[in-house]
Amino acid sequence: MLDEKSLIALRAALTEYLRVKKLRKTPERFAILDKVAEMNRHFDIDTLYAAIDADGFHVSRATLYNTMDLFTDCGIVRRHQFGTQPAQYEIAAGISNHLHLICRQCGKIKEAKDPELVQFINTRHYSAFQNSYFSLYVYGTCNACVRRNKRTKKNSN
């Protein structure tokens, strides 16, 4: 969840983006932005839809998809595709470069920081390319699933 100062900055960034692109400043876009700012983890469209609906603000899923595309283009959110799961989003404000550890068994996503890896990638130079940020996906099995697999295997013997 973002603080009030960060939310104001996001609203200003969205307002400027809409002005430059000559798009309408609709109440739906700002209501969606406010709800996105409340998210403190990765979320998908269904989670966002349920959160907005629970507040009594009704928008279509098509509006959510279109708005999230707009927010991605604007740089407000980052869109991730973790394996076969639905697209996941996270708010971009205040997020540093990090790893996503994805369990292939249960689908759980955990964020991890690796300062050495960040430093290494930040020192890399690529011809005709300037880095902005990076996001790395690491697939494997979480500890909970490893323990569950061991118990299942032990019980089946």
C-alpha positions in Angstrom: 0.0 0.0 0.0 1.3 3.4 -1.0 1.5 6.4 1.2 -0.5 9.6 0.4 2.5 11.4 -1.2 3.2 8.4 -3.5 -0.5 8.3 -4.5 -0.5 12.0 -5.3 2.6 11.4 -7.5 0.9 8.5 -9.3 -2.3 10.6 -9.9 -0.2 13.4 -11.3 1.7 11.0 -13.6 -1.5 9.5 -14.8 -3.0 13.0 -15.4 0.0 14.1 -17.4 0.1 10.8 -19.4 -3.6 11.2 -20.3 -3.1 14.9 -21.2 -0.1 14.0 -23.5 -1.9 11.1 -25.1 -5.1 13.2 -25.4 -7.1 10.6 -23.5 -10.1 11.3 -21.2 -9.6 11.7 -17.4 -12.4 9.3 -16.4 -13.5 8.7 -12.8 -13.1 4.9 -13.5 -9.4 5.3 -14.3 -8.7 7.2 -11.1 -10.8 4.8 -9.0 -8.9 1.9 -10.5 -5.6 3.7 -9.8 -6.6 4.2 -6.1 -7.4 0.5 -5.8 -4.1 -0.5 -7.5 -2.3 1.7 -5.0 -3.8 -0.3 -2.1 -2.4 -3.6 -3.4 0.6 -4.7 -1.5 1.4 -7.8 -3.5 1.1 -9.1 -7.1 -2.5 -9.2 -8.3 -4.4 -10.3 -11.3 -7.4 -8.8 -13.0 -9.8 -11.0 -11.1 -8.4 -9.9 -7.7 -8.6 -6.3 -8.8 -12.1 -6.7 -10.0 -13.2 -8.3 -6.7 -11.6 -5.5 -4.7 -13.2 -2.8 -6.7 -16.6 -4.5 -6.7 -16.4 -5.0 -2.9 -16.1 -1.2 -2.6 -19.3 -0.8 -4.6 -17.6 0.7 -7.7 -18.6 -1.3 -10.7 -16.5 -1.5 -13.9 -16.4 -4.1 -16.5 -13.5 -6.5 -16.9 -12.8 -5.0 -20.3 -12.4 -1.6 -18.7 -9.9 -3.2 -16.2 -7.9 -4.9 -18.9 -7.8 -1.7 -21.0 -6.9 0.5 -17.9 -4.1 -1.9 -16.8 -2.7 -1.8 -20.4 -2.8 2.0 -20.1 -1.1 1.9 -16.6 1.6 -0.4 -18.0 2.3 2.0 -20.9 2.3 4.9 -18.4 4.8 3.1 -16.1 2.5 2.9 -13.1 2.4 -0.8 -13.0 4.6 -3.7 -14.3 2.9 -6.6 -16.0 4.4 -10.1 -15.4 3.6 -13.5 -17.0 4.6 -16.2 -14.5 4.3 -19.5 -16.4 0.8 -20.4 -17.3 -0.8 -18.2 -14.7 -3.0 -15.2 -15.6 -1.0 -12.0 -16.0 0.1 -10.5 -12.7 0.6 -6.9 -12.0 2.6 -5.0 -9.4 2.8 -1.3 -8.8 6.0 0.2 -10.1 6.4 3.0 -7.7 9.2 2.4 -5.2 10.0 -1.1 -6.5 13.6 -1.9 -6.9 15.1 -4.5 -9.1 14.2 -7.9 -7.7 13.8 -11.6 -8.4 10.5 -13.5 -8.6 10.7 -17.0 -7.2 7.8 -19.0 -8.7 6.8 -22.4 -7.4 5.9 -24.6 -10.3 3.8 -26.8 -8.1 1.5 -24.5 -6.2 2.1 -21.2 -8.1 3.2 -19.2 -5.1 5.3 -16.1 -6.0 7.9 -14.8 -3.6 10.0 -11.7 -4.2 13.6 -11.8 -3.3 16.4 -9.3 -3.4 19.9 -10.3 -4.4 22.3 -7.2 -4.1 25.2 -9.0 -5.8 23.0 -9.9 -8.8 21.6 -6.4 -9.0 25.1 -5.0 -8.9 26.3 -7.4 -11.6 23.4 -6.6 -13.9 23.8 -2.8 -13.3 27.4 -3.0 -14.4 26.6 -4.8 -17.6 26.6 -2.6 -20.7 24.8 -3.7 -23.9 25.4 -2.1 -27.2 22.7 0.3 -28.4 20.7 -0.4 -25.2 20.3 1.5 -21.9 18.9 -0.4 -18.9 15.9 1.0 -17.0 15.1 -1.9 -14.7 15.0 -5.6 -14.7 12.8 -8.4 -13.3 14.1 -12.0 -13.1 11.9 -15.1 -12.9 13.3 -18.1 -11.1 11.1 -21.3 -11.3 11.4 -24.1 -8.9 9.6 -25.7 -5.9 8.9 -23.8 -2.7 9.8 -25.3 0.7 6.2 -26.0 1.6 5.7 -28.1 -1.6 9.0 -29.9 -1.0 7.9 -30.8 2.5 4.5 -31.9 1.2 6.1 -34.0 -1.5 8.3 -35.7 1.1 5.3 -36.5 3.3 3.3 -37.8 0.4 6.2 -40.0 -0.7 6.8 -41.2 2.8 3.1 -42.1 3.3 2.9 -43.9 0.0 5.8 -46.3 1.0 
